[in-house]
Amino acid sequence: MAAEVLNADEEFDVVVIGAGISGIGAATYFRRELPGKSLVVLEGRDDIGGTWDLFRYPGIRSDSDLHTFGYEFKPWRHEAAIADAPLIREYLQETVEENDLGRLIRLRHRVVRAEWSSVDSKWTLRVEAAGATKTIRARWVFAATGYYRYDQGFSPEFPGRDEFEGRIVHPQHWPEDLDHSGKKVVVIGSGATAITLVPAMATAARHVTMLQRTPTYVMALPRVDRVATTLTKLLGEKRGYAATRFKNIWLEHATVKALRAFPKLGRAVIRRENRKRLPRGFDVDKHFTPPYDPWDQRLCLAPDGDFFDAIKAGTASVVTDTITRFSERGIVLASGEELEADLIVTATGLNMRLFDGMPIVVDGREIDLADSVSYRGMLLSGIPNWAMAIGYTTSSWTLKVSLMCRYFIDLVRHMDAHGHDRVVPVAPAGTPRRPVMDLQAGYAKRAEKILPKQGDTAPWRMAMSYPEDAKALRGPVADEHLEFGAALSAGRRSARV
């Protein structure tokens, strides 16, 4: 049954939810390429930047090079290719100012519910703003909300936690008043956050220990891309940036493909590089050889080898063991060892949640996202006129977002040209289904029951390859899996194109 048409405070052609790196990029593309469409960006937090504004722990940086993590339309000008968060926030602010997005972005506007009506082919968004609730209507929603909960990180329950006399913090909510100088620090975890925190904190702490249950692949990468610097000098800023971006896209693609095609060789190469950077006699196999193949989980980067340097200098160490309990003085391990600590950092990961957990209702029926299948990595079966920005897990996030935006623009133009008000992907009966984030990482495994699914063939497979997506998202806009139609109030029937 069609949902009731609701009155609204305002109406837009496109609403972008989220003013992080994806939302700002999307708004720039849409403003340039769809100048006749009304547009607004709704951001629930107090400032732009998303992840890069929320996370404030020591050393926070990108784990991708900024020539591919940055936008294709805005050259990355800083020398550091692996950049700290303040530089990324500065880059995003420049993007907003250069493209006059400030007037389109509304801060402290959190979307808490989305309802679609086929009567008039529009979304009604319930928005919390300045302590009040209002409604905004939209023909299209582009959800650039990321894939994790902003209000809480993942922190397992550790027995004896209340007994610890020091301080326990999660990197997602780093206290402004926290001073770790001269303290014994234990960082629990072995992912990108831990690999970043350890060398950053080791410069001032008495000692930093990374406590991991399972090792992670860690590779050193130069913080400054000398080839990029040379190309910029030779070709100029814009062409040098484009050339560097092209180089890095294909280099990263080739690296991932080679590691997955020849995992044994990849493990051997990574192990050899680790041994070169670690102290003589260091147990590389115990602490840096995971039980899985490269890229079953994301590799971690150490800019200029800073993580290895901290270990070599003796200011940091790695312990591979499991936690029995917390104690007054620190952490008791399964081996019987007790790690003394003044400060414990639980770099234990994220809690995944799409679209900030808001209910999505289509014609009066609340959608279970786990029943939806991803189409071309950006639309969802059963949800009309709704796009999501989910980037790559094996390369720079924004590479995929830029392709998504271009497809979105082409799709909107196609619908306008053919008189369509709505479009919805329809997955064929019997489409095989597997998790949309096909990773072995803990955060992905924990969220399998609540996330959309993907199929095993295009266009239902979530490609993690830029060249593959570039072909798929730049190809024909419409196919037999898309059902187009007009508002029911217009009296026209749906049709597949």
Number of C-alpha atoms within 10 A of each C-alpha: 10 14 16 14 16 13 11 14 8 11 20 17 16 22 25 27 29 32 28 22 27 29 27 26 24 27 27 20 19 20 18 11 15 16 10 10 12 16 20 20 25 23 26 22 18 13 15 25 25 24 18 20 16 18 17 18 21 17 18 19 22 20 22 19 23 23 27 25 22 23 23 17 14 18 19 22 15 14 14 19 25 25 21 16 21 15 14 23 19 12 20 23 16 13 20 21 11 12 14 13 17 15 10 17 24 21 19 17 24 22 25 17 19 21 22 29 22 22 18 19 24 25 31 23 23 20 20 17 17 10 8 8 13 15 19 19 24 24 21 22 23 24 24 28 28 24 19 21 18 20 10 13 19 17 14 9 8 12 13 15 15 12 13 19 15 15 12 15 16 20 22 22 15 15 12 8 6 11 12 16 14 13 17 19 28 28 28 21 22 26 23 21 23 24 23 24 22 30 24 19 24 26 15 15 19 16 22 29 22 22 26 21 15 19 23 23 23 24 18 18 18 15 18 17 16 13 13 22 20 13 17 19 12 11 13 13 18 16 15 20 24 22 18 20 24 13 16 19 20 13 12 18 17 12 12 19 14 14 17 16 12 13 16 12 13 18 17 12 12 17 18 12 13 21 17 10 16 19 16 9 7 13 13 15 11 14 19 20 21 15 9 15 16 23 17 13 20 18 19 21 24 22 22 15 19 20 26 25 17 21 21 16 12 12 19 24 19 20 18 17 17 15 20 17 18 21 20 16 16 24 26 19 18 12 10 10 12 17 18 17 23 19 23 23 19 22 26 22 24 19 19 23 17 19 21 22 15 14 16 20 19 20 16 14 13 13 15 14 20 15 15 22 31 25 24 20 27 24 24 26 22 19 20 25 23 22 22 24 24 22 22 17 16 19 24 23 19 22 22 25 25 22 18 26 24 16 21 21 16 19 16 19 16 14 18 11 9 10 12 20 23 22 25 20 25 18 21 11 6 7 13 15 17 15 21 22 21 17 16 14 14 13 17 19 14 14 17 17 13 15 22 22 26 27 20 13 11 13 19 27 20 25 20 18 19 20 12 10 20 16 11 18 21 13 10 11 18 16 11 12 17 18 18 21 23 21 18 16 10 12 9 11 10 16 13 15 12
